[in-house]
Amino acid sequence: MPDVDAAPDGRATRWADHRAARRDELVRAARRAVHHRGPDLSMDDIATEIGTSKSILYRYFADKTGLQVAVGQAVLGRMRDALEEAAAQAGGPRERISAMVGVYLEMVDASPHVYAFVTRPEATAGEVRGFVAEVADLVTEAVLPALRGDGPHGGTEVEESTLVAARLWAAGVVGLVRGAVDLWLGNRLAQTDAPDVGRVPRQALAMHLSDWLWDGAVGVLRRARQSRGG
């Protein structure tokens, strides 16, 4: 005889599916609102922009931080797919680094307001690990084969020292790239007349950061001298 108590309640399952779908819909709508209107929108502003009420938003997200985290997770999902595709197409470790930097910069350039929205301090406070920490995890996963010296389909066993090195390196990569990107993006959004890093094309910035990550500051300076004929 089947265990009636253990059988799933069809209505409860349908409600849970409906709630999950509605939450995803609100996340996508909020992301579009921030993309078009900017990262400073309040919950009232977002609710008005997407045609719902603030009480509905609070029903699905405890507060604005919860909404920021949800939007950040959605962005990370897209970034994970892009990173995996870029890593699969990369010819070697250096190309993989360049691909990762390119994916990050492309995301920022495509929607700077959303990037600002999901990386603000309130979105990474408390028990929430935050967008930047999640990005570091993605970079760790992508760089492990390079640190092992494997091909794209290498073994799965990783020594603890290699994993530690990958995590430290990934944290440094994300910190360096984020610092440079924040300066670049801030200057771009300010639209000052004075020449500044904000005027550097995205592709040029990606190339510079990739060279710096691969060769270090000494390599960058050496190449700069060579390009000047020094």
N, C-alpha and C positions, 0 to 999 in steps of 0.2 A: 504494500500500500504506500503511495507517495506521501512524503512528509509535507503536509499542507502548510505547516508553519514556515517551512524553509523555502516554499515556492515564492518567487517574486510577485509582488503586487503589480498588476498591469497598469493600474491607474497611477501608482507611485512612480513607476518607471517612465511612463509617458510624461508625467509632470517634471521629473528630473531632466528628461531630454529636452522638454520645452524650455525649462529654465536655463539650461546650458546654452541652447540655441539663442535665446533672447539675450543672454549675457554677452555672447560672442557678437551679436548684432549691435549691442550698445557699445562694445569696445571698438568695433569698426567705425561706428558713427562718431564716437568721441575722437578717434584718431583723425578722421576727416575734418572735424571741427577745429581741432588744434592745428592741423596742417594749414588750414585756410585763415584762421583767425589769430593764431599765435599761442605761445605757451602760458600766457598770463590769465587765461580764461578761468573764471570761478566755476563752481559746480552749477550755480544758477545760469551762468552764461552758456555752459556746455549743454545743459538741459534745454534751454531755449533754442540753441542752435540746432539740436538734433530732433526737436519737436516732441519732447517729453517733459516730465516734471522732475524736480530735484528729489522728491520723495521716491520716485522710481529708481533713480540712480543710487540712492542710499539703500534701497532694498537689495540691490545687487552688489554694491561696493560699500564697505563700511564708511569710507570717507574718501577725500580726494586722493590721498596716498594710495588707497586700494585701487582706485581707477588708474593712477599713474603706473602702478605695478602691473596691472592687467594689460594696459597698452604696451608697456615695455616687454612683457612676455610675448605678445603678438608680434612685435618687431623682431624679437630674438628668434622666433620661429622662422621668420622669413630670412633672417641673417644666417641661421644655421643651414638652411637649404642652400643659400648662396655660397657659404663657406665650403660646404661639402662639394658642391659642383666645381668651385674654383680649385680646391685641393685635388680633385680627381683629374682635372685638366692640366695641373702644374707639372712641369717636367723635372723638377728637382727641388731641394730645400729652399734655395734662394727664390725661385719662382713661386713657391708656396707662400713665402713671407710676403712677396709683392702682391700676390692674389688676396691675402688676408687684409693687407692694408687697403688695397683697392676696394674691397667689399665694404669695409668700414667707412671709408670716405664717400663711397657712392651712396650709402644709406644716409649719411649726414647731409650730403649735398642735395639729395632728393627731397628731404623734408627736414630742414634745420629746426623748425618749430617743434616738431615731434621729438627730435633728438634732445632739444632743451627740456621738453616736458618730462621725459623719462629719466633724465640724468640729474635732475635737481635734487638737492640734499634731502628734502622731505620724502622723496621716492626711495631713498636708500637708508632710511633711519630705522631704528628699532631692530626687530627680528628679521626684517626683510634684507636679503643679501644685496639686492640692488642690481640694476642693469649692468653696471660696469663689472661687477664681480662675475656675473653670468657670461659676459663677453670674454673675460679672462679664462673661464672654463672652456669656452668654445675654442679659443686659441690654443689652450693646452691640448685638447683633443686633436687639433689639426697639426700641431708641431711634433707630437710624440714620434711618428714614423721618421721624421727628419733627424731627431736626436738619437734614435736607435740605429739610423743608417739603413732603414728598410725601404723597400719600394712601397707603392701605394697599397699593395696587398700583402704586406709583411706579417710576421707573427703578432700574436696578441699579448704575449707575456711581456711585462715591463718590470725592470728592476726598480726597487724603491728609490734608489739614488737618481735614476733617470726621470722618474715621475716627479720627484722633488725639484730637479733641475728644470723640468718642463713648466711646473707651476710657478717657480720663481721667474723664469724667463718670460712667461706669459703675462705675469703681473707687471713686469717691467715694460714689456711691449705695449700693453694697454695703457699704462701710465704715460709713457712717452707719446704715443699716438694721440691719446685723449688730450694731453696738455697742448700739443701742437695744434690739434684740430679746434680746441676751444679758443685759442688765440686767433687762428685763421678765421673761424666762423664769427667770432665777436667783432673782428675788424671788418669783415664783409657786411654784416648786418648794420654796423655803424655807418657805413658808406661815407667815410671821411675822404676829403680831397687829397690828403697827404699820401704819398706812396707808402704802402705797408704790406704786411704779410697777407692781408685780405685780398690783395690783387693777384696773388700767386694762383695760377690755374690748378684745378684739382689734380690733373694728371701729373703736373710738375711736383706738387706737394707729395703725392703718392710715391713718385720716383725717389725724391729726396729722403723721405722717411724710410723707404725700403733699403736704400743704400746705407743709411745711418744704422739701421738695425742689423744689417749684415756685416758691414765693415767697421762700425764704430766711428767715433768722431775723428780719429786719426785718418781713416780711409777717406772720409768725406773731405777733410782738409787737403789730403794728398791729391785727390782728383781735382779739387778746385784749383790748386797750384798748377797742375798739369794742363788744365784747360786754359790757364792764363799764360802758358809757356814758361812757367817758372821752374 
